Amino acid sequence: MNSLRKKGFMKKTRDGRRRFSRKFKIAGVRRVLEGEQVGAVARDLGITFRVLWGWKKRVIEKGEEYLHELGRPKQWHGGRKAEPSDESQQRRMAELERLAGRQQMEIRFLAKALRQVEERRQRKNDAGAVASSKR
């Protein structure tokens, strides 16, 4: 942890809270987006799961430019928001495609399980056995 402070990645405020540099935040989020587990990266960096998860969520939703430097973010001038970069949009798209793929696998699994249950119920009815009741 001290090595992080020496390299300028973290500063402590007067009240003892830690502030992390933008480079530090982006490096941690990139590791997670490349496939490492959030908990493992958080432990390795000496931060909480929740902090790293929040940084990742912000990058996915808005882009890396929304991870601010040390301290609190400054107010926007002119009220305009910056457009997410192409790289962050591509990462967001890839993550959404992975999510859609996982959901499709779950749908197929549940559809197959439902068909099997319905087939068993039908076989019981055909054999004269009492099928399980529908509620």
N, C-alpha and C positions, 0 to 999 in steps of 0.2 A: 504494500500500500504506500509506503514512503517513497518507493521508486516512482510511483505515479505522480506524487506531488512534486518530486524533484524534476520530472520531465515536463511539468507545466500542464498536465492533464487534469489536475484537481487542485482547487484552492479551498481553504476553509474560511468561512465568514466569521465575523466577530462572535456570533452566537453559537459557533461550533458546527454549523451545517456545512456540507460539502457542495461544491459547485464544480461541474465537469466541463471541460472544453468541448467544443463542437467536434473536433477531430476524434476525441475519445468516444463521444456518443456515436458518431457515424461508424467508427471502426467496430464497436460492439454490435450495432444493428446489422452491419454488413455480414458479420460472422453468423448471426442468426438467420439472415435471409439466404445465406449460402448453405444452410442445412444444419448447423449446430443447434443443440437444444438450448432454449432460453435459460433454463436453470443452470446448466453447466457454464455457459458464457458469463452469466451474472456472478456466479461463485468465483470464476477465474478473474473477473475484473474487480471483485470486492464490492459489488453493489447488490441491491435487492432485485429479485425477480420482477417485482412490480415496477420498479424504475425502468429497467431494460424493456419490459413489455410496453410501457408507455411511450418510450422513444421509438420502438418498432412500429407501434400503432400510428404515431404521428408521421413517420416516414412513409408508411404504406398509404395513408389517407391523403397526405399533403405534399410529401417530398422532403428530401434532405435539407432543403433551404429553410425548413421550419424547425430544424434543430438549432437552437440558438447558442451563442457563445456563453461564457461564464456569466452567471448572474441572471437576472430577470430579463425577458425580452423587452425591447424598446417598442413604443407604440408605433403603429404604421403611420407614415406620412401620406396624406392624400387619400387614405381609405382604400387603396388598391391592394389586392393580394397578388403575390407572384404566382405565375403559372408553374406547375410541377415540371421538372425537367423530363426529357425523353427517357433518360435512364431510369428515373423513378417511376415513370409511367409503365415502362417495360417490366420492371420488377413487380409492380402492382398487378399488371396483366398476368404475369407468370404465376403469382400467388393465387389470383382468382381462378386461373385455369386448373391449378392443382386442387383447389377447394372444390371446383365443379367436378373434377374427376373422382375425388373421394366421395362426394355426394352421390354421383352416378353409381359407384360401386356399392354403396349402402343401399340405394334404391333397388338395384338388381338382386342383392342378397335378400332383402326383405320381401321382394316379389317372389323369389324362388321359395322362401320359407312359407309364405302364405299359400302358394300353390300346393306345396307338400301337405300342409295342414288340411287344406280343402280336399285333396285327394284321399287322405286317410279318413276324413269324415265321410266322404262319399262311399268308400269301401266298406266302412262299418254299416252304413245304411243299406248297401246292396247285400251284405251278408246276413242281414236281419238283426244285427247287434244294435244296441242303443247307442246312438251317436251322442257326443257331448252336447250339452244344451247351449243354445245361443242366448246371450244375455242382452 
